[in-house]
Amino acid sequence: MRKLLVCICALIVSYSVKAQDPHFSQFFASPLTLNPAFTGKFNGSWRLAANHRDQWPSIPKAYVTTSASVDFPILKSRLPDGDVFGVGLSGLTDASANGILKLNYGSVSGSYHKALDENGYSTIGAGFQATYSSLNLDVTKLTFEDMLTQNGFTGVTSDIITNGNNQSYFDVNAGLLYSGSTNGQNNFYLGASMYHINRPKVGFKDKNWYLSGRISLHGGGSFPLSDLLTVHTSVIHQIQNKASETTVGAAIAANLTQDAEKPAAIYLGSWVRFNDAIVPYVGLEIGGLRIGASYDFNISNLKAATASRGGSEFSVIFIKRPADYQGIPCPKF
C-alpha cells in the first residue's frame, strides 16, 4: 500500500509544472512568498521569517516544504516621511513524492511604498522579485511500465529523460499592496500578486511546458478590541492554471502584558481552506518573536487516503526593533 501511495504521489508531481506552486496554510506568516510588495513593510529595522510544512503525512513524504527570508527597509533618512523602500532575500526548498522531485529557489526582492497622508497611516506600494530556480528528478526512484517484463522488472526503460535530471530557470514576480489605518492603532491591507510572469519553460522530457502564472488576491487586518485582546484576520484567493483555492480565517491575540511595544501574547484561531481543510492555529509572541503552529484536518474527498491528516506546519517571525523605534501601522503576521 505504501508503494502504491508513493506511485500515486509521483504521478501527481509529474504534472506539477501545470499545477500549483508549493503553498502554506499560514500564508500570512510567509510574506515574501505571498507578495513581493510586503518586502520591508513592517515596524522594525529587519525581519526574519521561516516556515516548514509536512503535507499529507499518511503518504510517505508527499510534500515537505521549507522557506526562509530576511528583509529590511533602507535609505530611511533619504526618503520622505512615511515612505518605505525595502529589499529582501528569500529561499525555498520543496521535496515531493518521497524526494523524487526536488525544487529549490533563491530570490531577491524590492519594494517601494508611498505614504498617502501626512501621518503615513495609508500607503500604497509595489514590489518586484527575481528568482533563480532549479528542479531535480531522481529517476532511480521511479518505475516505468516498460520495465516490467515476463522476467520481472528489468531496471531498464525506454522512457528516457531527454533534457537531463536537472532543470533550472529564471522567474519574475510582482505585486501591489495597500495598507491603511483609521486611528494609528488598527491596520488593514489589500494586495494582489502574480508569480511566474515570464512563464519560464520547464521540462525533463522536452521544453514544451510553460510554468503557469499564479495570481493571488489577499487581504487582512489587525483590530484591537481592548488593551488585552486583538483580532487578526486574513483571506487569500489563488488561481494557477485550472486550480484555485480560497482560505479565510482569524485569530484572537491576548496580550498578557497589555504593552503593544513589548507584547507577551497568546494566539488562538482557525482558518478554512474551502472544500479542502480546516486549519486550527496557535501562536506565541514575546517581544519581536512570534511562533505559530497549525494542522490541516482534511475534509475533502482525499480524506480517505490521508486519514483526514492534511499536514503540520510551523512558522517563526522575528522583527528587530531599536529601543527608541517609533513605527506606523503596518501589516502584522
C-alpha positions in Angstrom: 0.0 0.0 0.0 2.8 2.4 0.8 4.5 1.9 -2.6 1.1 2.4 -4.3 0.6 5.7 -2.4 4.1 6.9 -3.4 3.4 6.0 -7.1 0.2 8.0 -7.0 2.0 10.9 -5.5 4.7 10.6 -8.2 2.0 10.8 -10.9 0.7 13.9 -9.3 4.0 15.7 -9.2 4.8 14.6 -12.8 2.2 17.2 -13.8 3.4 19.8 -11.2 4.6 22.2 -13.9 0.9 22.7 -14.8 -0.5 22.5 -11.2 0.0 24.6 -8.1 3.1 26.0 -6.5 4.2 24.9 -3.1 2.0 26.8 -0.6 1.5 27.4 3.1 -1.7 27.3 5.2 0.0 30.0 7.3 0.3 32.2 4.1 0.0 35.2 6.4 3.3 34.2 8.1 5.3 33.9 4.8 5.3 37.4 3.4 7.7 37.1 0.6 6.1 34.0 -0.9 2.7 35.8 -0.6 3.6 39.1 -2.3 6.9 40.8 -3.1 5.3 44.1 -2.1 5.5 43.0 1.5 9.3 43.4 1.3 10.4 45.8 4.0 6.8 46.7 5.0 6.9 46.1 8.8 7.6 48.0 12.0 11.3 47.4 12.7 14.8 47.5 11.3 14.9 43.9 9.9 12.7 40.9 9.8 13.4 37.1 9.6 10.7 34.7 8.6 10.8 30.9 8.3 8.2 28.2 7.6 8.1 24.5 7.5 5.2 22.3 6.2 4.8 18.5 6.0 1.7 17.8 3.9 -0.2 14.5 3.9 2.0 12.6 6.4 0.0 9.4 5.7 1.5 9.4 2.2 5.3 9.0 2.9 7.0 12.4 2.4 4.4 13.5 -0.1 5.3 17.2 0.1 7.8 18.7 2.5 8.3 22.4 2.1 10.7 24.8 3.9 11.2 28.5 3.3 13.2 31.3 4.9 13.5 35.1 4.2 15.1 38.2 5.6 14.1 41.7 4.6 14.6 45.3 5.8 13.9 48.9 4.9 16.8 51.0 3.6 17.6 54.7 3.0 15.2 55.9 5.6 16.9 59.2 6.1 16.7 60.0 2.4 13.1 59.2 1.9 10.0 61.4 2.5 8.3 60.8 5.9 6.1 57.7 5.8 7.7 56.2 2.6 9.4 52.8 2.8 12.0 51.3 0.4 12.6 47.7 1.2 14.9 44.9 0.0 15.0 41.2 0.8 16.4 37.8 0.2 14.4 34.5 0.4 14.7 30.9 -0.5 12.5 27.8 -0.6 13.0 24.1 -0.9 10.3 21.6 -1.7 10.6 17.8 -1.9 7.8 15.8 -3.4 7.0 12.1 -3.6 9.5 11.0 -1.0 12.2 13.2 -2.5 11.8 12.0 -6.1 11.2 15.6 -7.3 13.0 18.5 -5.6 12.6 22.2 -6.1 15.0 24.8 -4.8 15.0 28.5 -5.4 16.5 31.8 -4.2 15.0 35.2 -4.7 15.9 38.9 -4.5 13.1 41.3 -4.0 12.5 45.0 -3.6 9.5 47.3 -2.9 8.6 50.9 -2.6 5.7 52.2 -0.5 4.4 55.8 -0.9 2.6 57.5 2.0 -0.8 58.9 1.1 -1.3 61.1 4.2 1.0 63.1 6.4 0.9 60.6 9.2 1.9 57.7 7.0 -1.1 55.7 8.1 -2.1 54.9 4.5 0.4 53.7 1.9 0.4 52.2 -1.5 3.3 50.2 -2.8 4.7 47.9 -5.5 7.2 45.1 -5.3 9.3 43.0 -7.7 11.1 39.8 -7.2 13.7 38.0 -9.3 14.1 34.2 -8.7 16.5 31.5 -9.8 15.0 28.1 -9.6 16.3 24.5 -10.0 14.4 21.2 -10.3 15.9 17.8 -9.8 14.2 14.5 -10.7 15.7 11.3 -9.2 14.8 8.7 -11.9 16.5 5.9 -9.9 13.4 6.0 -7.6 10.9 5.8 -10.5 9.5 2.6 -12.0 8.2 2.7 -15.6 5.7 0.4 -17.3 8.1 -0.9 -19.9 10.5 -2.1 -17.1 8.0 -4.9 -16.2 8.7 -8.0 -18.4 7.9 -11.7 -18.0 11.1 -12.0 -16.1 10.1 -9.2 -13.7 11.5 -5.7 -13.5 14.5 -5.3 -15.8 15.6 -2.0 -14.4 15.9 -0.6 -18.0 13.4 1.8 -19.6 13.0 3.4 -23.0 11.3 6.4 -21.3 14.5 8.4 -21.4 14.7 11.8 -19.7 16.0 13.7 -22.8 16.7 17.0 -21.1 18.6 15.6 -18.1 17.6 15.2 -14.5 18.3 18.8 -13.6 16.4 21.8 -14.9 16.9 25.5 -14.0 15.1 28.6 -14.9 14.8 32.3 -14.2 11.5 33.7 -12.8 9.9 37.2 -12.4 7.2 38.0 -9.8 5.5 41.3 -8.8 2.8 42.6 -6.5 0.8 45.6 -5.3 -0.2 46.4 -1.7 -2.4 49.0 0.0 -2.1 49.4 3.8 -4.2 51.7 5.9 -5.3 52.6 9.4 -8.1 54.7 10.8 -6.6 55.6 14.1 -2.9 54.6 14.2 -3.7 51.5 16.2 -5.5 49.2 13.8 -4.4 48.2 10.4 -5.9 46.7 7.3 -4.4 45.8 3.9 -5.3 44.6 0.5 -2.9 43.2 -2.0 -2.5 41.4 -5.4 0.5 39.5 -6.7 1.5 37.4 -9.7 4.3 34.9 -9.8 5.9 33.4 -12.9 5.1 36.5 -15.0 7.6 35.5 -17.7 6.2 31.9 -17.8 9.5 30.0 -18.0 9.8 26.8 -20.0 10.3 23.7 -17.8 10.5 20.1 -18.8 12.6 16.9 -18.2 11.4 15.2 -21.4 11.0 18.3 -23.6 10.8 22.1 -23.3 7.2 22.5 -24.3 5.8 23.0 -20.8 5.3 26.5 -19.5 5.1 27.3 -15.8 1.6 28.8 -15.4 1.3 32.2 -13.7 0.0 32.2 -10.1 -2.3 35.1 -9.2 -3.1 35.8 -5.6 -5.6 38.3 -4.1 -5.3 38.7 -0.4 -6.3 41.0 2.5 -6.5 41.2 6.2 -6.0 43.3 9.2 -5.5 43.6 13.0 -8.1 45.3 15.1 -7.7 45.9 18.9 -10.8 45.1 20.9 -9.1 46.3 24.2 -5.7 46.6 25.8 -5.8 42.9 26.2 -7.4 41.5 23.0 -6.8 42.0 19.3 -8.4 40.3 16.3 -6.1 39.3 13.4 -7.8 38.2 10.3 -6.7 37.3 6.7 -8.0 35.9 3.5 -6.5 34.7 0.2 -7.7 33.5 -3.1 -5.2 32.0 -5.5 -5.5 30.9 -9.1 -3.0 28.9 -11.1 -3.8 27.2 -14.4 -7.1 25.4 -13.7 -6.5 25.1 -9.9 -7.8 27.6 -7.4 -8.1 27.8 -3.6 -9.7 30.2 -1.1 -8.6 30.4 2.5 -10.1 32.6 5.2 -9.8 32.8 9.0 -8.9 34.8 12.1 -7.1 34.5 15.4 -7.6 36.3 18.8 -4.4 37.5 20.5 -4.4 38.0 24.2 -1.6 40.4 25.1 -0.8 39.5 28.8 1.5 42.5 29.3 -1.0 44.9 27.6 2.0 46.6 26.2 1.9 47.0 22.4 5.6 47.7 22.1 6.8 44.7 24.2 3.9 42.1 23.9 3.7 38.7 25.5 0.7 37.4 23.7 -1.1 34.1 23.0 -2.9 33.5 19.7 -5.7 31.1 19.1 -7.7 30.8 15.9 -8.6 28.9 12.8 -8.5 29.2 9.0 -10.6 27.3 6.5 -9.5 26.3 3.0 -12.8 25.9 1.2 -13.6 22.3 0.1 -10.2 21.1 1.4 -9.3 21.6 5.1 -9.9 23.2 8.5 -6.7 24.6 9.9 -6.6 25.3 13.7 -3.8 27.7 14.7 -2.0 28.6 17.9 0.7 31.1 18.4 3.0 32.7 20.9 4.5 36.2 20.7 7.3 37.5 23.0 8.7 40.9 22.1 9.6 40.7 18.4 9.4 36.9 18.2 6.3 35.2 17.1 6.0 31.4 16.7 3.0 29.8 15.1 1.8 26.2 14.7 -1.2 24.8 12.7 -2.5 21.5 11.5 -4.6 20.8 8.4 -7.6 18.5 9.0 -8.6 17.3 5.6 -12.3 17.5 4.8 -12.2 16.9 1.0 -12.7 13.6 -0.8 -9.0 12.9 -0.3 -9.6 12.3 3.4 -10.0 8.6 2.8 -6.4 8.3 1.6 -5.0 10.8 4.1 -7.0 9.7 7.1 -8.0 13.3 7.4 -4.4 14.2 8.1 -3.7 17.2 5.9 -0.4 18.1 7.5 1.5 20.1 10.1 3.0 23.5 9.7 5.3 25.8 11.8 6.2 29.4 11.3 8.7 31.8 13.0 8.9 35.5 12.5 11.4 37.8 14.3 11.4 41.5 13.9 14.3 43.5 15.3 13.3 46.9 16.7 15.6 49.5 18.3 14.7 50.6 21.8 13.6 54.1 20.6 11.9 52.9 17.4 8.7 54.7 16.5 6.7 52.8 13.9 3.5 53.4 12.0 0.7 50.8 11.5 1.9 48.0 9.2 0.5 44.6 8.2 1.2 42.2 11.0 1.7 38.5 10.6 
